[in-house]
Amino acid sequence: MKSYAAVDLGASSGRVMAGRVSPDSLELSEAHRFPNRPVRTPEGLRWDILALYGGVLDGLRAAGQVDAVGIDSWAVDYGLLDADGALLGNPVHYRDARTEGVAEKVWATVPAEELYRATGLQYAPFNTLYQLTAAREKHQLAYAERLLLIPDLVSYWLTGEQGTELTNASTTQLVDPRTRTWSYDIAERLGIDLGLFAPLRQPGDPAGLLRPEVLEETGLTGPVPVTAVGSHDTASAVAAVPATGEPFAYICTGTWSLAGLELTAPVLTEESRAANFTNELGLDGTVRYLRNIMGLWLLQECQRTWGEQDLGRLLREAGAVPALRSVVDAGDKTFLAPGRMPERIAEACRASGQPVPETRAEVTRCILDSLALAHRRAVEDAQRLADHPVEVVYLVGGGTRNALLCQLTADACGLPVVAGATEAAALGNVLVQARADGLVGDLAAMRRLLTRTQPLTRYTPRGDAARWREAEARLATR
């Protein structure tokens, strides 16, 4: 049995998880959890990357002696380094307003249809490509010698070695999902210097050793290697889907919901682009064909506005509210920015002629029904667009703790939902490290180990599917 530290940085919190793995066992425990609080400065919304790095060091100290470390985080954002390797300012938050209107400028050079055929990525205003286009107007980019995506930046600070892990690079909209390398033509036409990026790494590649200063600060005894994992947290989470061989869809739940299929080749049709599906790269040559949905961000923002900490009570009260009374489009960019979330949900319901949720329980039920409806649309659309029917939906991540959301998702999809692997990103992170050490085999073997060791709950569809079709029709006629 060996021990691994999984650094898992999410959009609202970070954690260092301690994993113990043998060929027949997998144990995961939380060593340290810390908040991820963005800061609004006069320049805009920024990540407090130094606080996050401090949390990582605290977590490694709490984890104790480990055989290796892996790092995953949210996608698209980056730090810029100067010629001396020093960070040029706090990384910009993907919810910052700097990319407003930028996509239209990009499409004037590379039409959206052509961009999708080349990169396979759904339109999202915060994709790295649009961020870099917006950054041209700032002096900071002119002084940059290196661009590191967030998990690669943390890895660099821990080891002194620079690299760009492939699964996360695929979210930049600068990678060709067919060749699994950079899309040089797109970058050249848009004036983006791919030389800013460090060489590509694959999940499982070595990423360096913890620096002596890091060993001293964390109390660890070296050498401690850092292993490149699926550094986009969704890539690690999908690797931890406890599938058993049947055709499946997955929903990775947390601040975002990522719902889709695991494929062997990208889907680059115009119909797929119009449906806003993305083709991101996964482990072992796989493609994560999925749609981004706002996810539990909607509820998290409402809780922040209300000052409500008791989620359990909210969910119990929401369970007593009549189903599908009001729904909103959980993928609508209207809900992307922070602030006034209960009011914006009420405004959306009013504008679509539906009853306006007034109590906290009604707003919560509206959110959960809307997320389940969005999950249904994504799973149905993905099957149709990829010509890939499924028999079950695996729901992983933080949403597995929300039994009401899990049951509503089963009801909406009309498919059994298997919920488990609550810390899916950390589990996938640990398993890639263990695989690099030869303790587990291929992706199928990793999943077999998960099904033997992780608690899973199965939700069977119930109720009338026609009610979900009617709710979907309400949104279609907005």
C-alpha positions in Angstrom: 0.0 0.0 0.0 1.2 3.5 -0.9 0.1 7.0 0.2 -0.7 9.9 -2.1 -1.7 13.5 -1.7 -4.3 14.8 -4.0 -4.4 18.6 -4.2 -7.9 19.4 -5.5 -8.7 23.1 -6.1 -12.3 23.9 -6.8 -13.9 27.3 -7.6 -15.3 27.7 -4.1 -12.9 25.7 -1.9 -9.6 23.8 -2.0 -8.7 20.5 -0.3 -5.8 18.2 0.1 -6.9 14.6 0.3 -4.8 11.7 1.5 -5.2 8.5 -0.5 -4.0 5.0 0.4 -3.9 2.6 -2.4 -3.1 -1.1 -2.9 -4.1 -3.4 -5.8 -7.2 -4.3 -3.7 -8.0 -1.3 -1.6 -8.6 2.4 -1.9 -9.0 4.7 1.1 -9.5 8.5 1.0 -9.5 11.0 3.8 -9.5 14.7 4.1 -6.2 16.2 5.3 -7.1 19.8 5.0 -9.9 21.9 3.4 -9.6 25.7 2.9 -11.8 28.4 1.3 -11.2 29.8 -2.2 -12.4 33.4 -1.9 -11.9 35.5 -5.1 -11.1 39.1 -4.5 -12.6 42.1 -6.4 -9.8 44.7 -6.9 -10.0 48.0 -8.8 -8.8 46.0 -11.9 -11.5 43.3 -11.6 -12.2 39.9 -10.1 -9.0 38.0 -9.2 -8.1 34.6 -7.7 -6.2 34.9 -4.4 -3.5 32.4 -5.6 -1.1 33.0 -2.7 -3.8 32.0 -0.2 -4.6 28.9 -2.3 -0.9 28.0 -2.4 -0.6 28.5 1.4 -3.6 26.2 1.8 -1.8 23.6 -0.4 1.3 23.7 1.8 -0.8 23.5 5.0 -2.6 20.5 3.5 0.7 18.7 2.5 1.9 19.2 6.1 -1.4 17.8 7.5 -1.3 14.8 5.1 2.0 13.6 6.4 4.6 11.5 4.6 3.4 10.6 1.1 4.8 8.7 -1.8 3.7 11.3 -4.4 1.6 14.4 -5.0 -0.9 15.3 -7.8 -2.7 18.5 -8.5 -6.0 19.2 -10.2 -8.1 22.4 -10.4 -10.8 24.2 -12.3 -10.0 25.0 -16.0 -9.2 27.9 -18.4 -7.5 30.3 -15.9 -3.8 30.9 -15.8 -0.9 32.8 -14.3 1.7 34.8 -16.3 5.4 34.6 -15.4 8.2 37.0 -16.3 11.7 36.0 -17.5 12.8 35.3 -14.0 9.8 33.0 -13.3 8.0 35.5 -11.1 4.3 35.7 -11.2 3.0 38.9 -12.9 -0.1 39.6 -10.8 -2.9 37.5 -9.4 -4.6 35.4 -12.1 -7.8 36.8 -13.5 -11.1 35.0 -12.5 -13.1 33.4 -15.3 -16.2 35.3 -14.1 -14.4 38.6 -14.6 -16.1 40.9 -17.2 -13.0 41.4 -19.4 -14.2 38.9 -22.0 -17.5 40.6 -22.6 -17.8 41.1 -26.4 -14.5 39.5 -27.1 -15.9 36.4 -28.9 -17.4 38.5 -31.7 -13.9 39.9 -32.3 -12.4 36.4 -32.5 -15.2 35.2 -34.8 -14.5 38.1 -37.2 -11.1 36.4 -37.9 -12.1 32.7 -37.3 -15.8 32.1 -37.7 -17.4 30.2 -34.8 -18.2 27.3 -37.0 -14.6 26.9 -38.2 -13.3 27.4 -34.6 -15.5 24.5 -33.4 -14.4 22.2 -36.2 -10.8 22.9 -35.3 -11.0 22.7 -31.5 -14.3 21.1 -30.6 -14.9 23.4 -27.7 -18.3 24.8 -26.9 -18.7 28.5 -26.7 -18.0 29.9 -23.2 -17.1 33.5 -22.8 -14.3 32.6 -20.4 -12.4 30.1 -22.6 -8.6 30.8 -22.4 -8.6 31.8 -26.1 -11.0 34.7 -25.3 -9.1 35.6 -22.2 -5.8 35.9 -24.1 -7.5 38.0 -26.8 -8.8 40.3 -24.1 -5.4 40.4 -22.4 -3.7 41.9 -25.5 -5.0 45.3 -24.4 -3.0 45.0 -21.2 0.8 45.6 -20.7 1.1 42.5 -18.5 0.9 40.0 -21.4 3.7 41.9 -23.2 6.1 41.2 -20.3 5.1 37.5 -19.9 7.6 34.8 -20.9 5.5 31.9 -19.7 1.8 31.0 -19.2 0.9 28.3 -16.7 -2.6 27.0 -16.2 -3.6 27.0 -12.5 -2.6 23.4 -11.6 0.6 23.8 -13.6 1.4 27.0 -11.7 1.0 25.3 -8.4 3.1 22.4 -9.6 5.8 24.8 -10.7 5.9 26.5 -7.3 6.2 23.1 -5.6 8.9 21.7 -8.0 10.5 24.4 -10.0 9.6 22.4 -13.2 7.2 23.8 -15.9 4.7 21.8 -18.0 1.2 22.0 -19.4 -1.0 19.0 -18.7 -3.0 17.9 -21.7 -6.5 17.4 -20.2 -6.5 21.0 -18.9 -4.8 22.4 -22.1 -7.8 21.0 -24.0 -10.1 23.5 -22.3 -8.1 26.5 -23.7 -9.8 26.2 -27.1 -6.3 26.0 -28.6 -6.0 22.2 -28.9 -7.1 20.0 -31.7 -9.0 17.1 -30.1 -8.2 14.8 -33.1 -4.4 15.1 -32.9 -4.4 15.8 -29.1 -1.8 18.6 -29.6 -1.9 22.4 -30.2 -4.0 23.9 -33.0 -1.2 25.9 -34.5 -3.3 27.3 -37.4 -5.9 28.8 -35.1 -3.3 30.3 -32.7 -1.4 31.9 -35.6 -4.5 33.4 -37.2 -5.5 34.9 -33.8 -2.1 36.2 -32.9 -1.7 33.9 -29.9 1.9 32.9 -29.2 1.9 29.1 -28.3 5.5 29.6 -27.2 4.1 31.0 -24.0 2.9 27.5 -23.0 5.3 25.0 -21.4 5.7 21.6 -23.1 2.6 19.3 -23.0 2.4 16.5 -20.4 0.2 13.5 -20.3 -1.6 12.2 -17.2 0.9 9.9 -15.4 4.0 11.8 -16.6 6.5 12.9 -13.9 6.3 16.6 -13.1 9.3 17.0 -10.8 10.3 16.6 -7.2 9.2 18.8 -4.2 11.8 21.5 -3.8 13.9 21.4 -0.6 12.2 24.6 0.7 8.8 22.9 0.2 10.0 19.8 2.1 11.2 22.0 4.9 8.0 23.9 5.2 5.7 20.8 5.0 7.9 18.5 7.2 8.0 15.9 4.4 11.1 13.8 3.8 12.3 13.7 0.2 12.4 12.8 -2.5 8.7 13.3 -3.0 7.7 13.2 -6.7 4.9 15.2 -8.2 2.9 13.3 -10.9 0.9 15.0 -13.6 -2.7 13.7 -13.2 -5.8 14.7 -15.1 -5.2 18.2 -13.9 -8.6 19.5 -15.1 -10.7 18.5 -12.1 -13.4 17.2 -14.5 -10.9 14.9 -16.2 -10.0 13.4 -12.8 -13.7 13.2 -11.8 -14.7 11.4 -15.0 -11.8 9.0 -14.5 -13.4 8.2 -11.1 -16.8 7.3 -12.6 -17.5 3.9 -11.0 -18.8 2.4 -14.3 -19.0 -1.4 -14.7 -19.0 -1.8 -18.4 -22.5 -0.8 -19.5 -23.0 2.2 -21.8 -23.2 5.2 -19.5 -23.6 9.0 -19.2 -22.0 10.9 -16.4 -22.8 14.1 -14.5 -20.0 15.6 -12.5 -21.6 17.9 -9.9 -20.3 20.8 -7.9 -20.2 24.5 -8.6 -20.7 23.4 -12.2 -22.6 20.4 -13.5 -20.7 18.7 -16.4 -23.1 16.2 -18.1 -22.2 14.0 -21.1 -20.5 10.9 -22.4 -17.1 9.3 -22.6 -16.2 8.8 -26.3 -13.2 7.6 -28.3 -13.4 10.4 -30.9 -14.7 14.0 -30.9 -18.1 15.0 -32.3 -17.4 18.1 -34.5 -20.6 18.5 -36.4 -22.4 21.8 -36.8 -25.4 20.3 -34.9 -23.1 19.6 -32.0 -21.8 23.1 -32.0 -25.3 24.6 -32.1 -26.2 22.4 -29.1 -23.2 23.9 -27.2 -21.4 20.6 -26.5 -17.7 20.5 -25.9 -15.0 17.9 -26.7 -12.4 17.9 -23.9 -9.6 15.4 -23.6 -9.6 12.6 -20.9 -7.4 9.7 -19.9 -6.2 7.0 -22.2 -7.2 8.7 -25.5 -10.8 9.4 -24.4 -12.9 12.4 -25.2 -15.2 14.1 -22.6 -18.2 15.0 -24.7 -20.2 17.2 -22.4 -22.3 20.3 -21.8 -21.5 22.8 -19.1 -24.4 23.7 -16.8 -24.4 26.3 -14.0 -24.7 23.6 -11.4 -24.9 24.1 -7.6 -23.4 27.6 -8.1 -27.0 28.8 -8.3 -27.8 27.5 -4.9 -24.4 28.5 -3.4 -25.0 32.1 -4.5 -28.5 32.1 -3.0 -27.1 30.7 0.3 -24.5 33.5 0.3 -27.1 36.1 -0.3 -29.4 34.7 2.4 -26.6 34.1 4.9 -28.1 30.5 5.0 -25.7 27.9 6.2 -28.1 25.0 6.9 -28.3 23.3 3.6 -30.0 20.2 5.0 -32.9 22.3 6.2 -33.2 24.1 2.9 -33.4 20.7 1.1 -36.0 19.3 3.5 -38.2 22.3 3.0 -37.6 22.3 -0.8 -38.7 18.6 -0.9 -42.2 19.7 0.4 -42.6 22.3 -2.4 -44.7 21.1 -5.4 -42.5 19.9 -8.2 -41.8 21.7 -11.5 -43.9 24.8 -10.4 -41.2 27.0 -12.0 -38.0 26.3 -13.9 -35.2 28.4 -15.4 -32.5 27.6 -17.9 -29.6 26.5 -15.8 -27.2 27.0 -18.6 -28.2 30.6 -19.2 -25.3 33.1 -19.1 -27.6 35.4 -17.1 -26.6 33.4 -14.0 -22.8 33.4 -14.6 -21.9 36.5 -12.6 -22.1 36.5 -8.8 -24.7 38.6 -6.8 -28.5 38.9 -6.6 -29.1 35.3 -7.5 -32.5 34.9 -5.8 -33.7 38.1 -7.6 -32.3 37.0 -11.0 -34.1 33.6 -10.6 -37.3 35.4 -9.7 -36.9 37.7 -12.7 -36.4 34.8 -15.1 -39.5 33.1 -13.8 -41.5 36.3 -14.1 -40.3 36.9 -17.7 -41.3 33.4 -18.8 -44.8 33.8 -17.3 -44.3 31.2 -14.5 -45.1 31.6 -10.8 -42.4 33.6 -9.1 -40.7 31.6 -6.2 -40.9 33.7 -3.1 -39.7 31.7 -0.1 -36.2 30.2 0.2 -37.7 26.7 -0.1 -39.4 27.7 -3.4 -36.3 29.2 -4.8 -34.3 26.1 -3.8 -36.9 23.8 -5.4 -36.8 25.9 -8.6 -33.0 25.5 -8.7 -33.0 21.7 -8.2 -35.9 21.1 -10.6 -34.0 23.3 -13.2 -30.7 21.5 -12.7 -32.5 18.1 -13.1 -34.1 19.4 -16.3 -30.8 20.6 -17.6 -29.2 17.2 -16.8 -32.1 15.6 -18.7 -31.5 17.8 -21.8 -27.8 17.3 -21.8 -28.0 13.5 -21.5 -30.6 13.2 -24.2 -28.9 15.6 -26.5 -25.5 13.9 -26.1 -26.9 10.4 -26.9 -28.5 11.8 -30.1 -25.6 13.9 -31.3 -23.0 11.2 -30.7 -25.3 8.3 -31.7 -24.4 6.7 -28.4 -27.3 5.4 -26.3 -26.8 4.8 -22.6 -28.4 2.6 -20.0 -27.5 4.4 -16.8 -26.3 7.8 -15.5 -23.4 8.0 -13.0 -23.5 11.1 -10.8 -20.3 11.9 -9.0 -19.0 14.9 -7.0 -20.5 17.1 -4.3 -24.0 16.7 -5.6 -24.1 13.0 -4.5 -24.7 14.4 -1.0 -28.0 15.9 -2.3 -30.4 13.0 -2.4 -33.2 15.2 -3.7 -31.1 16.3 -6.7 -30.1 12.7 -7.4 -33.7 11.5 -7.4 -34.9 14.4 -9.5 -32.2 13.7 -12.0 -33.3 10.0 -12.3 -36.9 11.1 -12.6 -36.0 13.7 -15.3 -33.7 11.4 -17.3 -36.0 8.4 -17.0 -32.8 6.4 -16.3 -31.4 4.9 -13.2 -28.9 7.2 -11.5 -25.9 5.7 -9.6 -24.5 8.3 -7.2 -21.2 7.9 -5.5 -17.5 8.9 -5.6 -18.3 12.2 -3.7 -14.7 13.3 -3.9 -14.5 12.1 -7.5 -11.7 14.5 -8.6 -9.5 13.6 -5.7 -10.2 9.9 -6.3 -9.2 10.2 -10.0 -6.2 12.2 -9.0 -5.0 9.5 -6.5 -5.7 6.6 -8.9 -3.6 8.2 -11.7 -0.7 8.6 -9.2 -1.2 4.9 -8.1 -1.3 3.8 -11.8 2.0 5.6 -12.4 3.4 3.5 -9.6 2.1 0.3 -11.1 -0.4 -0.4 -8.3 -3.5 -0.3 -10.7 -3.9 -1.0 -14.4 -5.9 0.8 -17.1 -9.0 3.0 -16.8 -11.3 -0.1 -16.6 -9.2 -1.5 -13.7 -9.3 1.8 -11.9 -13.1 1.8 -12.2 -13.3 -1.8 -10.9 -11.4 -0.8 -7.9 -13.8 2.2 -7.3 -16.9 0.0 -7.5 -15.4 -2.4 -4.9 -14.4 0.3 -2.5 -16.7 3.3 -2.7 -20.3 3.5 -1.3 -22.8 3.8 -4.2 -26.5 4.7 -4.1 -28.9 3.8 -6.9 -31.9 6.0 -7.7 -34.7 4.5 -9.8 -36.9 6.8 -12.0 -40.3 7.6 -10.7 -43.3 9.7 -11.6 -44.6 10.8 -15.0 -42.0 11.7 -17.7 -44.6 13.9 -19.4 -44.3 16.5 -16.6 -40.6 16.9 -17.5 -41.4 17.2 -21.2 -44.0 19.9 -20.3 -41.5 21.8 -18.2 -38.9 21.6 -21.0 -41.5 23.0 -23.4 -42.0 26.0 -21.1 -38.3 26.9 -21.5 -38.3 26.3 -25.2 -41.1 28.9 -25.8 -39.4 31.7 -23.7 
